[in-house]
Amino acid sequence: MLSSKGYLSAKGTVNQIELGKDLLEYYSEELLVYLNCELKIGDNNCWLRLITSKHRSIFHPLKHILLLLFLNKSIDDIDEIKGEKYLPFGNGKYPCLNPAAEHYKQLCIDDVTLGRERNRGGKPRGLFECLLCGFSYSRIGPDNSEEDKYRYNKVINFGSVWFDKLKKLNEDGFTNKEIAKKLNVGVHTVWRYLNGFERKEIPKVSNKKVQNLKQRWLQLIEQNPTYSQNQIRNLDKGLYSSLYAIDSEWLKNNSPKSTVYSKGNKRVDWSKRDKDYLVQIKYAIEKIENLSPPQRVTLNRIENIANLSRLNKNLDKLPETNDYLSDKLESIEAFQLRRIKWAMDEIERSGEEITYSKVVMKANVYKASSNILDEIKKALGLDS
């Protein structure tokens, strides 16, 4: 919740100063003092700092309520997002946006490096790097639609493929304006690079050192035969960066091959995919249903556990999967009833007396409809 509001860094650190200032502005100092919830911004023992970090303290419910109201959240929202990781750019592969590459807009980037934009209210910033062509870009998030995935705010590195294309288009006689349109940049950018500006020279390295670096890279691959190129890179990012700058072609030819998803004429076998997805989804749902405390069976949670993306957009092509999901996806009411049954079983297992208030508290159904609450009374024989 803090992350979606811009108060959490990519490393999980809470911006206590900004959070404290905004909370103080939202409620006013007078009200917080009146409620005995005075804020001491910057104090290590401030209740706001402690309640938003790992701690073993117990806080008055009023302080939890104040924070939830400020974040425009409810207790039910906490239950929904519990255990879920905040992914401002979605979960899955990302497109290469290099218009000079054959794999343009194909999903060939495995992961994203997260950061924060201090000048934009702490919004998440993603750095995307294509290992196939060297093109990298950043985007300010979070993504709110599928179209957002195909935009960027800034190109970090055009890469060798882009520069080779620029040179060829120039040699073929295209004007700067035509080249700019083909490479999706401004005319001034084309002029700047064609005239030799901003092309950084690669520092000279002795042949012995180059061979040593290459040997280290090959050893990492040999020691981790099942790792992808991205996973090998993460083992020694400095080594990867050095080799990329010295001999990117060698690095490309001596790395685990990445899978490129083509949008060509190859037809998808939706019948086979339907059966494959169904197996994965059954496993995911079984895993969700066995969680304790119970978690609601939702499409988003299934996608995360089964590592499937855009499932909702393809359900019309997956009849068996669609039918199965129709039976298994839980409404809020169905989830509350399942949680109530779990709560009663847990209370009985502990040897305590099962009472209405204990069930409501354990199941966290304070805001449930009267029909749901009546079901508890019926089960306890309290209905009149």
Sequence and secondary structure as in RCSB ss.txt:
>XXXX:A:sequence
MLSSKGYLSAKGTVNQIELGKDLLEYYSEELLVYLNCELKIGDNNCWLRLITSKHRSIFHPLKHILLLLFLNKSI
DDIDEIKGEKYLPFGNGKYPCLNPAAEHYKQLCIDDVTLGRERNRGGKPRGLFECLLCGFSYSRIGPDNSEEDKY
RYNKVINFGSVWFDKLKKLNEDGFTNKEIAKKLNVGVHTVWRYLNGFERKEIPKVSNKKVQNLKQRWLQLIEQNP
TYSQNQIRNLDKGLYSSLYAIDSEWLKNNSPKSTVYSKGNKRVDWSKRDKDYLVQIKYAIEKIENLSPPQRVTLN
RIENIANLSRLNKNLDKLPETNDYLSDKLESIEAFQLRRIKWAMDEIERSGEEITYSKVVMKANVYKASSNILDE
IKKALGLDS
>XXXX:A:secstr
 TTTTT B TTS B HHHHHHHHHHHH HHHHHHTT    TT TT HHHHHTSS      HHHHHHHHHHTT  H
HHHHHHTT    TT SS EE   TTSTTTT EEE   EEEEEGGGTTEEEEEEE TTT  EEEEES   SGGGGG
  SEEEE HHHHHHHHHHHHHTT  HHHHHHHHTS HHHHHHHHTTTT        HHHHHHHHHHHHHHHHH T
T  HHHHHHH HHHHHHHHHHHHHHHHHTS        SS    HHHHHHHHHHHHHHHHHHHHT SS     HH
HHHHHHT  STGGGGGG HHHHHHHHHH   HHHHHHHHHHHHHHHHHHTT    HHHHHHHHT TT  HHHHHH
HHHHTT   
